[in-house]
Amino acid sequence: MIRVVIADDHPVVRAGVRALLDAEPDIDVVGEAATPDEAVDLAGRLSPELVLMDLQFGDRAAGSEATRRVRALAAPPYVLILTNYDTDGDILGAVEAGASGYLLKDAPPHELLAGVRAAAAGHSALAPAIAGRLMARLREPRISLSAREIEVLRLVARGAANAEVAARLHITDATVKSHLAHVFSKLGVTSRTAAVSAARSLGILR
């Protein structure tokens, strides 16, 4: 039996996914989480095989960090991302955080069920469109920011000053400045505004 925790801040989404999974004889939804903290708590207490994790909770893109925390547990379940977001930054951040798979919420039911079973068994479960994007990244030379650089730039895009970015990511101001310098160099820009604009045009940020 595959024990699953659903982590999504939309009750209607959780109810729909639960109905689909509960109809399968080999899948048991053992918990629902509306926040990243709840997801980590349930993953630790209920010992599921899999957490279905959204990336966006309210106005916070906190799914990747919650994935990292879940995967750091003593007996970590696998994590399958189920989200509406498919920018390079979202995908890279989730995969680097330890997600076993990445599906979009418009995936057909059979694809979601196959993804749940594959991810719970420790296999990769990527939506065809996501797999294509990752392969394209490998084949084509292109600008590539690290997951941490994307995290810094995402906060900058929301108007955060360096001190706030440092506090949110638990790093120093000097480290923030270093990340931004690397971002500017990679994107060929000289300002925060230009960096955000360039990252959005390249599909790195939403």
C-alpha positions as CSV (number, residue, x, y, z in Angstrom):
1,M,0.0,0.0,0.0
2,I,1.3,3.4,-1.0
3,R,0.7,5.9,1.8
4,V,0.4,9.5,0.5
5,V,0.3,13.0,2.1
6,I,-1.2,15.7,-0.1
7,A,0.3,19.2,0.4
8,D,-1.6,22.0,-1.3
9,D,-3.1,25.2,0.1
10,H,-6.3,24.8,-2.0
11,P,-9.0,22.6,-0.4
12,V,-10.7,21.9,-3.7
13,V,-7.4,20.7,-5.2
14,R,-6.7,18.5,-2.2
15,A,-10.3,17.0,-2.4
16,G,-10.0,16.3,-6.1
17,V,-6.6,14.6,-5.8
18,R,-7.7,12.6,-2.7
19,A,-10.8,11.4,-4.6
20,L,-8.7,10.2,-7.5
21,L,-6.1,8.5,-5.3
22,D,-8.6,7.0,-2.8
23,A,-10.3,5.2,-5.7
24,E,-7.1,3.1,-6.3
25,P,-6.8,-0.1,-4.2
26,D,-3.0,0.3,-3.7
27,I,-3.0,4.0,-2.6
28,D,-4.1,5.4,0.7
29,V,-4.2,9.1,1.4
30,V,-3.2,9.3,5.1
31,G,-3.0,13.1,5.5
32,E,-3.6,16.6,4.0
33,A,-1.5,19.7,4.6
34,A,-2.4,23.3,3.8
35,T,1.0,24.8,4.6
36,P,4.6,23.8,4.1
37,D,5.2,23.3,7.8
38,E,2.2,21.0,8.1
39,A,3.6,19.0,5.2
40,V,6.9,18.5,6.9
41,D,5.2,17.7,10.2
42,L,2.9,15.1,8.6
43,A,5.7,13.6,6.7
44,G,7.6,13.0,9.9
45,R,4.6,11.8,12.0
46,L,2.7,9.6,9.5
47,S,5.7,8.0,7.7
48,P,4.1,8.0,4.2
49,E,5.9,6.6,1.2
50,L,5.2,9.8,-0.8
51,V,4.3,13.5,-0.3
52,L,2.5,15.2,-3.2
53,M,3.8,18.8,-2.9
54,D,2.7,22.0,-4.5
55,L,5.3,24.7,-5.1
56,Q,3.2,27.8,-4.2
57,F,1.5,28.2,-0.9
58,G,-0.4,31.5,-0.8
59,D,2.1,34.2,-2.0
60,R,5.1,32.0,-0.9
61,A,7.0,29.8,-3.4
62,A,7.8,27.5,-0.5
63,G,7.3,24.1,-1.9
64,S,11.0,23.5,-2.8
65,E,12.2,24.4,0.7
66,A,9.5,22.1,2.2
67,T,10.7,19.4,-0.2
68,R,14.3,19.9,1.1
69,R,13.1,19.6,4.7
70,V,11.0,16.5,4.0
71,R,14.0,14.8,2.3
72,A,16.2,15.7,5.3
73,L,14.0,13.7,7.7
74,A,15.4,10.6,9.4
75,A,13.2,8.3,7.3
76,P,12.3,10.6,4.4
77,P,9.4,9.9,2.0
78,Y,9.8,10.6,-1.6
79,V,8.4,13.9,-2.9
80,L,6.4,14.3,-6.1
81,I,5.8,17.9,-7.2
82,L,2.3,18.6,-8.4
83,T,2.0,22.3,-9.5
84,N,0.9,24.8,-12.1
85,Y,4.3,26.3,-12.5
86,D,6.9,25.1,-15.0
87,T,9.6,27.8,-15.3
88,D,13.2,26.6,-15.4
89,G,13.7,28.1,-12.0
90,D,10.8,26.2,-10.5
91,I,11.9,22.9,-12.0
92,L,15.6,23.3,-11.1
93,G,14.8,24.3,-7.6
94,A,12.5,21.4,-7.0
95,V,14.9,18.8,-8.5
96,E,17.9,20.1,-6.5
97,A,15.8,20.1,-3.3
98,G,15.3,16.3,-3.8
99,A,12.0,15.9,-5.6
100,S,11.7,12.5,-7.4
101,G,9.3,13.9,-10.0
102,Y,7.5,16.9,-11.3
103,L,4.0,16.9,-12.7
104,L,1.6,19.7,-13.7
105,K,-1.9,19.9,-12.4
106,D,-3.4,19.6,-15.8
107,A,-1.9,16.1,-16.2
108,P,-4.4,13.4,-17.1
109,P,-5.5,11.1,-14.3
110,H,-3.6,8.1,-15.6
111,E,-0.4,10.2,-15.8
112,L,-0.8,11.4,-12.2
113,L,-1.4,7.8,-10.9
114,A,1.5,6.5,-12.9
115,G,3.7,9.3,-11.4
116,V,2.6,8.5,-7.9
117,R,3.4,4.8,-8.2
118,A,6.8,5.6,-9.9
119,A,7.9,8.2,-7.4
120,A,6.8,6.1,-4.4
121,A,9.0,3.3,-5.8
122,G,12.0,5.7,-6.0
123,H,11.8,6.2,-9.7
124,S,11.8,9.5,-11.7
125,A,8.4,10.8,-12.6
126,L,8.5,13.7,-15.0
127,A,5.7,15.2,-17.1
128,P,6.6,14.8,-20.8
129,A,6.8,18.6,-21.2
130,I,9.1,18.9,-18.1
131,A,11.3,16.0,-19.3
132,G,11.6,17.8,-22.7
133,R,12.6,21.0,-21.0
134,L,15.3,19.3,-19.0
135,M,16.7,17.5,-22.0
136,A,16.7,20.8,-23.9
137,R,18.8,22.3,-21.1
138,L,21.3,19.5,-21.4
139,R,21.6,19.7,-25.2
140,E,21.7,23.5,-25.7
141,P,24.2,25.8,-24.2
142,R,22.3,28.5,-22.4
143,I,22.3,30.8,-19.4
144,S,22.0,28.7,-16.3
145,L,21.6,30.1,-12.8
146,S,22.1,28.0,-9.7
147,A,19.1,27.2,-7.5
148,R,20.4,29.6,-4.8
149,E,21.0,32.4,-7.3
150,I,17.4,31.9,-8.5
151,E,16.1,32.0,-4.9
152,V,18.0,35.3,-4.4
153,L,16.7,36.8,-7.6
154,R,13.1,35.7,-6.9
155,L,13.2,37.6,-3.6
156,V,14.8,40.6,-5.3
157,A,11.9,40.5,-7.9
158,R,9.5,40.9,-5.0
159,G,11.2,44.0,-3.8
160,A,13.4,42.6,-1.0
161,A,16.5,44.5,-0.1
162,N,19.8,42.6,0.4
163,A,19.3,42.5,4.2
164,E,15.9,41.0,3.8
165,V,17.1,38.4,1.3
166,A,19.9,37.5,3.7
167,A,17.5,37.1,6.6
168,R,15.1,35.0,4.6
169,L,17.7,32.6,3.2
170,H,19.9,32.6,6.4
171,I,23.0,33.9,4.6
172,T,25.1,37.0,5.0
173,D,24.7,40.3,3.2
174,A,28.1,39.7,1.5
175,T,26.9,36.3,0.2
176,V,23.8,38.0,-1.2
177,K,25.9,40.5,-3.0
178,S,28.2,37.8,-4.3
179,H,25.2,35.8,-5.7
180,L,23.8,39.0,-7.4
181,A,27.2,39.7,-8.9
182,H,27.2,36.3,-10.4
183,V,23.7,36.7,-11.7
184,F,24.5,40.1,-13.3
185,S,27.5,38.5,-15.0
186,K,25.6,35.5,-16.3
187,L,22.7,37.6,-17.6
188,G,24.9,40.4,-18.9
189,V,23.2,43.2,-16.9
190,T,24.2,45.8,-14.4
191,S,21.1,46.3,-12.3
192,R,18.6,44.4,-10.2
193,T,15.7,45.5,-12.3
194,A,17.5,44.5,-15.5
195,A,18.4,41.1,-14.0
196,V,14.7,40.4,-13.0
197,S,13.5,41.4,-16.5
198,A,16.1,39.3,-18.2
199,A,15.4,36.3,-16.0
200,R,11.7,36.5,-16.8
201,S,12.2,36.8,-20.5
202,L,14.4,33.7,-20.4
203,G,11.8,31.7,-18.4
204,I,14.0,31.5,-15.3
205,L,11.5,33.4,-13.2
206,R,7.7,33.6,-13.4
